[in-house]
Amino acid sequence: MKAIEKITSSRDLPKIKQAPKIWGNGSMLIPHPKHVLNIMQSVPKSKTITLDDIRNTLVETHNTDITCPMTTGIFVSLAAKAHEEGSIYVPYWRTLRKGGELNSKFPGGVEAHKAKLISEGHTIRMKSKRTFLDN
């Protein structure tokens, strides 16, 4: 099954459940992958967002305490894969991990992620063995 089919398939989502104790026991949104995709597609050239930004936007939209970090991360990766398959256009490289860290799970790994960001005018820095957006 192609990534775009996984994103657009009919699911019983979004869903609000109780968060696990480790995440605070409050209300937790499990988003639909299309909602994550829409946020990623809205990021303009030369701007970036983080996974936390996506999750916080979804929290505000659905009035919950948190958005599931695991499913959000999976859906971000699915969007990147769908782009690489040529199914949709989504500037997935503008989505960063916490603290501006580049995502090694994106197609082509950190090196490809870095090249796409540099092509849009961003600068990159290394910290230990990890790669971060510098601006």
C-alpha positions as CSV (number, residue, x, y, z in Angstrom):
1,M,0.0,0.0,0.0
2,K,1.4,3.4,-1.0
3,A,1.9,6.1,1.7
4,I,-0.8,8.3,0.2
5,E,-3.3,5.5,0.5
6,K,-2.5,5.2,4.2
7,I,-2.9,8.9,4.7
8,T,-6.2,9.2,2.9
9,S,-7.8,5.9,3.9
10,S,-11.0,5.9,5.9
11,R,-10.1,5.5,9.6
12,D,-11.8,5.9,12.9
13,L,-9.8,9.1,13.5
14,P,-9.4,11.6,14.9
15,K,-10.0,10.0,18.3
16,I,-9.8,11.4,21.8
17,K,-8.6,9.0,24.5
18,Q,-7.2,9.2,28.0
19,A,-3.4,9.7,27.8
20,P,-1.2,7.2,29.5
21,K,0.0,8.1,33.0
22,I,3.5,8.8,31.7
23,W,2.0,11.6,29.5
24,G,-0.2,13.1,32.2
25,N,-3.5,11.1,32.2
26,G,-5.3,14.0,30.5
27,S,-7.2,13.9,27.2
28,M,-5.1,12.8,24.2
29,L,-5.8,13.3,20.6
30,I,-4.9,10.6,18.1
31,P,-5.1,12.7,14.9
32,H,-6.1,11.7,11.4
33,P,-3.0,11.7,9.1
34,K,-4.7,14.2,6.8
35,H,-4.7,16.8,9.6
36,V,-0.9,16.3,10.1
37,L,-0.4,16.5,6.4
38,N,-2.4,19.8,6.1
39,I,-0.3,21.5,8.7
40,M,2.9,20.4,7.0
41,Q,1.7,21.6,3.7
42,S,0.9,25.1,5.2
43,V,4.5,25.8,6.1
44,P,5.9,28.4,3.6
45,K,9.3,28.4,2.0
46,S,12.1,29.5,4.3
47,K,10.0,28.7,7.4
48,T,10.1,25.6,9.6
49,I,8.0,23.9,12.2
50,T,8.7,21.2,14.8
51,L,6.8,18.1,15.6
52,D,5.8,19.9,18.9
53,D,4.4,22.8,16.8
54,I,2.2,20.3,14.9
55,R,1.1,18.6,18.1
56,N,0.3,21.9,19.8
57,T,-1.7,23.1,16.8
58,L,-3.8,19.9,16.9
59,V,-4.3,20.3,20.7
60,E,-5.7,23.8,20.2
61,T,-7.9,22.7,17.3
62,H,-9.3,19.7,19.2
63,N,-9.3,21.1,22.7
64,T,-7.3,18.3,24.3
65,D,-4.4,18.2,26.7
66,I,-1.9,16.5,24.3
67,T,-1.6,15.0,20.9
68,C,-0.1,11.5,20.7
69,P,3.6,12.0,19.9
70,M,4.0,8.5,18.4
71,T,1.2,8.7,15.9
72,T,2.1,12.3,15.0
73,G,5.6,11.2,14.2
74,I,4.4,8.2,12.2
75,F,2.1,10.5,10.1
76,V,4.9,13.0,9.5
77,S,7.0,10.2,8.1
78,L,4.1,8.9,6.0
79,A,3.7,12.4,4.5
80,A,7.4,12.5,3.6
81,K,7.2,9.1,2.0
82,A,4.1,10.1,0.0
83,H,6.0,13.1,-1.3
84,E,9.0,11.0,-2.3
85,E,6.6,8.5,-4.0
86,G,5.3,11.4,-6.1
87,S,1.8,11.1,-4.8
88,I,1.5,14.6,-3.3
89,Y,3.6,17.7,-2.7
90,V,4.5,18.3,0.9
91,P,7.6,20.2,2.0
92,Y,8.3,17.7,4.7
93,W,11.9,18.9,5.1
94,R,10.5,22.0,6.8
95,T,9.3,19.8,9.7
96,L,12.0,19.4,12.4
97,R,12.3,17.4,15.5
98,K,12.4,19.0,19.0
99,G,15.0,21.8,19.3
100,G,15.3,22.1,15.5
101,E,17.0,18.7,15.0
102,L,16.9,17.2,11.5
103,N,15.0,14.0,11.1
104,S,17.0,10.9,10.2
105,K,13.8,9.0,9.4
106,F,13.1,11.2,6.4
107,P,13.8,9.8,2.9
108,G,17.6,10.1,2.3
109,G,18.3,10.5,6.0
110,V,19.9,13.6,7.6
111,E,22.0,14.4,4.6
112,A,19.1,14.7,2.3
113,H,17.1,16.7,4.9
114,K,20.1,19.0,5.3
115,A,20.5,19.6,1.6
116,K,16.8,20.5,1.2
117,L,17.0,23.0,4.1
118,I,20.2,24.6,2.8
119,S,18.7,24.9,-0.7
120,E,16.0,27.2,1.0
121,G,18.6,29.4,2.6
122,H,18.9,27.8,6.1
123,T,22.2,27.1,7.8
124,I,22.9,23.9,9.7
125,R,25.1,23.2,12.7
126,M,26.4,20.0,14.3
127,K,26.1,19.4,18.0
128,S,27.9,16.3,19.1
129,K,26.9,13.8,16.4
130,R,23.4,15.4,15.9
131,T,22.4,17.9,13.2
132,F,20.3,21.0,13.9
133,L,18.9,24.0,12.1
134,D,21.0,27.0,13.0
135,N,18.6,29.8,12.2
